[in-house]
Every structure is written in C-alpha cells, then in structure tokens.
Amino acid sequence: MNHIGAIIRRELHSYFATPIAYVFIVIFLVMSGVFAFYFGSLYERGQADLLPFFNYHPWLYLFLVPAVAMRIWSEERNSGNIELLMTLPVKRLTWVLGKFLAAWLFVGLALLLTFPIVISINYLGDPDNGVIVASYMGSFLLAGAFLAIGSCLSAATKNQVIAFILTVVICFLFLLSGFPMVLAFFKLFLPQFMVDVVASTSFLSHYTSITKGVLDLGDLGYFALTIGVWLYATVLVVDMKKGD
C-alpha cells in the first residue's frame, strides 16, 4: 500500500506539473455545462433533477478520458523511464494499480468540481439527492472502466495517438453494444442467448440503470469486473512489453 500511495502521488504530481491537468478540467467543466444547459435544457425542462447533466457523460468521457489514459504507459516508454521502473523492487500489479488509481482520482476531481450544479438544482427545486449521489457514483465507475481500457492500450503501444484512437473505438463499441440497432444486427446470425450476452456488455445500459438511482449489485459488479479484467490485461501487456 505504501508503494501504491507513492506511485499515486508521483503520477498526480506529473499531471499538475504541466498545463494538461488544468486544460482537461476546464474543458470537462465547460463541456459538461454546455451539454447540460444548452443541449439538455436543464432549466427549461422545469424538473428538479440532473438527468440532462449525467446523460451526456458517456459521450464526454468517450473523448476526454482516453486523452488522460493514453499517457499512462506510452509516456513512460517514450521517455525511457519504463526500463527504470521495471528494475525497481515493485510488483507490476502495484505499478498498474498506482497509475490507474492516480488517473481515476484525477478524473474524479474534475467530476467533483461540478458540485455547483448540484447546489443550483437544490436551490431552485427539491431534487432527489439520493439519485444524484448514485448518478455521480455511476459516472465515476464509467470513467474508471474507460481508464482501465485506456491503460491497457497505452501499455500496448508507444504512440499516444494510436492508444487514444484504439481506446475511443473500443469504448465506443462497449457503449453501442446495447443499442437496439446493434442487437438487431447480431440477431441475424447469433442465437438469442448470445445476443443477450452482447447486450449485457453495454456500458450505457448499466450506467443508465445507476443514474436512475438503482444501485443494483449486477451493475456495480459489472463495472468492477470490467475494471479488474482490463487492469489484469494491463499487467500482462506491461510484462510482455518490458523489453521493447
């Protein structure tokens, strides 16, 4: 745990040592507001909830989170630091967890800074704050799933642009897997139980369920399993690529 804490502090310091962190936070806050108020008509709806705010998070994360994830391992390999890291008496899993948790905390900080919108909606109406808290939790878990995928793909290539594009594509596929149009396509050549399996992998369906205030163990377990599987894959990739 001491090693993980040291890695988290190292990574967070590297984020805020450059303008990248501040640019990301500003873009996230501005775009969240634009989507919620302009496209989602948050105030014009006349309802005391934050559904228009949270409904756009998957699409914001689709491009912003891969921009954070692409540097997790690619930057270490480009700078040559990866060789030094691999010689230190720290397990691969510890490095992977430390780097992932630092990136997750960073995105979580950006999400936390949207608190004025919660204050506003409580001032103007009487929202169900339990649903709002659940929605924040769902948004945080969704960001974690995106980051876990991005971490694995960042470890697989030295090129940050390639890591970014691959992460966007794979996350996009996970978002789309529950869409009726996509499921209708799979029904053409797959049995129903396989179509149900495809539908169950959708980030969007699990996320939407949580944002309704339903903290189902199946949805929470899905995100936990997704993060765990991709982080384990990251450990394997880092181990395979350590000599590259």
N, C-alpha and C positions, 0 to 999 in steps of 0.2 A: 504493500500500500504506500510505503514511503517513496518507492521508485515511481509509482504511478502519479503520486502527488507532485513529485519533482518534474516529471515529464509534462504534466498539465500546466504547471507554472511556466516552464520553458516555452511551451507552444503558445500559451496565451500572451506571453511577453513578445514573442515573434509576431503575433497578429497585430498588436498595438504599437509595435516599434516602427511600423510603416503606415502609410495612409490607407492601406487596403481595408483595415477593420472599420475605420470611420466612414469610408466611402460605401462599404457594404451596408452598414447600419443606416446611414442616411437614405440610400436607395430603397432599402426594405421598408423603412418608415414612410417614406413618401409614396411609394407604390402601394403599400397597404392602405393608406388613406385615399389615394386616387381610386382604387378598385372599390373600396367600401362606400365612399361618398358619391363618386361620380357614376360608376357603373352599377354599383349595388343599391344606390339611392337609399342609403341608410336612414337618413332623417325623413325623407319624403314618404317612406313606407308607413310611417305612423305606428310602428311596432317597437316595443322596448326589448329588443334582442340584438345580438351581434352576428346573426347568420350571414348577412352580406359581407361582413368582415372576414369570417372564417371560411366561407365558401370559395374564396379566391386564393387561399393559402397554398393549396396543392400546386396551382399554376405558377404562383410566385416562386415557390421552392424549386420548381422544375428547372429554373434557370439560375436562381441565386445560390441555392445550396451546392450544386455541382461546382460553382465558381469557388466556393470555400474548400470543397473536398479535393479538387484537382491538385492542390498544392501539398496535401498532407504527406505524400511519399515522393511524388515526382520531383519536388524541390530538393529533397534530401539527396536524391540520386543525381540530379543535375549539378549540385554543388559539391558532390563527392563526399558529403558527410555520412552517407549510408554505410561506407566501409568502417568508419569510426564507430558508429552506433552499434554495428553488428559485433564489434570486438569488446564492447563493454559487458560487464557481468550482469546483464539484464536480459530476462527472457524475451523472446519475440512477442509473446502474448502481452507482456507488460507494455512494450513499446506501442503495440497496436491499440490496446485499451487506452493508454495515456493520450495518444494523439487523437483518437476518436473522441474521447470524453472532452478534451480541450475544445475541439471543433464544435461539439454538441453544446457545450456551455456557452461558447461564443454566439452561436445561433440562438440559444435560449435567452441570452442577454438582449439581443436585438428584439426578440419576441416580447420580453418583459417590458421593454421600453415603449410598448404600445399601450401601457396602462392608462394614459389619459383618455382613451376612447371608452374604457370601462367606467371611468369616473363620469364622463359626459353622459353616457347612456343611463347611469344611475341617477344623475341629476335631473335628466329630462323625463324619466319614467320609472317604472318599478319592474326591472327585469329579473329573471330567474338566475341569480348569480351562481347557483349550483351548475346550471347548464354552461354558463360562461367559463367556470373553472374546468369543467370536463372538456370543453372545446379547446382551451389552452393546453390541456394535457394531451389531447389528440393531435393538436398541431405540433407540439414538441416531439411526440413519438413519430409522427410522419417525417419531421425533419431528421430525426435520428436514423430512420430507415433509409432516407435518401443519402445521408452522410456515410452510412455503413457500405452502401453500394459504391459510392464515390471513392471511399477509402480503398476498397479492393481494386478498383480500376486504376486509381492513382498509383498503386503499388505495381501494377502490371505494365506501366509504360513510363518512360522518362519525359514524354511530351505532354505537357499540361493541357494543351488544346485537345489532343486526342482523348485524354482522360475526361475532359469536360464533355465532349461530344458523346462519348460512349455512355457516360453517366446519364446525360439528358435522355438519350434514346432508350436505355433500359428502364429508367424511372417512368418515362412516358408510356412504355409498354405495360408496366405494372399498374399505372393509372387507368389505362384503356381496357384492361382485361375484363372489367365488369360491365362494360357498355353493351347494351342490347345488340347493337350492330355487330360488334366483335363476336359476341356469343352466337348470334345467328349465323355468322360465317363458320364458326367451329362446328355448329350443329350439322353442317353439310357433310362432314366426313368423320366426326367423332361421336361415340355413344354419349348418352346423356350424363352418365356419371363423370366422364372426362370433361364435359362442358362445365359441370358443377365445380370440378377441381379448378378449372381455369378461372371461373367466376370468383372462387374463394381466394384467389391470389390478388385480387384488386385492392390496391391501396385506398382507392376512393370510397369503396363500399364500407370498409372497416372504419375509415376516418369519418365518413358521414354519419355512421351509427353513433360514434362517440360524441360528435358535435350536437347530437340530439339530446345529450345528457345521459345516454345509456352506457354505463361503464361495464360492458359485458366482458367476462374473462376471456372469451374467444377472441374478441377484437384486441384486447391488451396482449394476450398470449401470441397473437399473430405478429404484432409489431416486435415483441420481444424475441420471438423465434427468427424473424427476418433479420433483425439486427445481429443476433448471435450467429446465424449461418454465414452472413456476409463478412463478419469480423473473423470468423474461423477461416473463411476462404482467404481473407487478407493475410493472416498468419502464414498460410501455405504459400501464397504468392510471394510474400516477402522472403520466405525461406528459399524458394526456388530462384529468386532474382538476386540473392545476396551477392553473387559473384559477378553480376553484369555491370 
